[in-house]
Amino acid sequence: MLITSAHTMEHAMGSYHENLVHGAGLIMIAHAYYDFFAERKAAEERMIKIAKAMEWRTRHPEKILLEHWMN
């Protein structure tokens, strides 16, 4: 199982905001969280593993990261 610090951050948010649904909290922080690492080209191998776990079957996970970095 792949767990990131984003997951831990959401648990902290959920403990502070009792009406926050876990999945909604993850979605709220996901874009900024993963952009942070992608922009710095950090944790490349881990991000590729996450992309594979999410079953990106139409493209190679490496290309997904490269497209983000090129923009």
C-alpha positions as CSV (number, residue, x, y, z in Angstrom):
1,M,0.0,0.0,0.0
2,L,1.3,3.5,-0.9
3,I,0.7,6.1,1.7
4,T,1.9,9.7,1.5
5,S,2.2,12.5,3.9
6,A,-0.9,14.0,2.2
7,H,-2.9,11.2,3.8
8,T,-1.5,12.1,7.3
9,M,-2.1,15.8,6.6
10,E,-5.8,15.0,5.8
11,H,-6.2,13.1,9.1
12,A,-5.0,16.1,10.9
13,M,-7.5,18.3,9.0
14,G,-10.3,15.8,9.7
15,S,-9.6,15.8,13.4
16,Y,-9.8,19.6,13.5
17,H,-12.9,19.8,11.2
18,E,-15.2,17.1,12.4
19,N,-17.6,17.4,9.4
20,L,-14.8,16.9,6.8
21,V,-15.3,13.7,4.9
22,H,-11.9,11.9,4.5
23,G,-12.1,11.5,0.7
24,A,-13.1,15.2,0.3
25,G,-10.2,16.3,2.4
26,L,-7.8,14.2,0.3
27,I,-9.2,15.8,-2.9
28,M,-8.9,19.3,-1.4
29,I,-5.1,19.0,-0.8
30,A,-4.2,16.7,-3.6
31,H,-3.5,19.2,-6.4
32,A,-1.3,21.5,-4.4
33,Y,0.5,18.6,-2.6
34,Y,1.4,16.7,-5.8
35,D,2.3,19.9,-7.7
36,F,4.8,20.7,-5.0
37,F,6.7,17.5,-5.6
38,A,6.3,17.5,-9.4
39,E,7.5,21.1,-9.8
40,R,10.7,20.1,-7.8
41,K,11.1,16.8,-9.6
42,A,11.2,15.2,-6.2
43,A,10.1,11.7,-5.3
44,E,10.0,10.7,-9.0
45,E,10.1,6.9,-8.3
46,R,7.4,7.1,-5.7
47,M,5.1,9.3,-7.9
48,I,5.5,6.8,-10.7
49,K,4.5,3.9,-8.3
50,I,1.5,5.9,-7.3
51,A,0.5,6.5,-10.9
52,K,0.9,2.8,-11.6
53,A,-1.2,1.9,-8.6
54,M,-3.9,4.2,-9.9
55,E,-3.9,2.1,-13.1
56,W,-2.9,4.7,-15.8
57,R,-3.3,2.1,-18.5
58,T,-3.6,4.5,-21.5
59,R,-0.2,6.2,-21.0
60,H,3.1,5.4,-19.3
61,P,3.3,7.0,-15.8
62,E,6.6,8.5,-16.7
63,K,5.0,10.5,-19.5
64,I,2.4,11.8,-17.1
65,L,5.1,13.3,-14.9
66,L,7.1,14.6,-17.8
67,E,4.0,16.3,-19.3
68,H,3.5,18.1,-15.9
69,W,7.1,19.2,-15.7
70,M,7.1,20.5,-19.3
71,N,4.1,22.8,-18.7
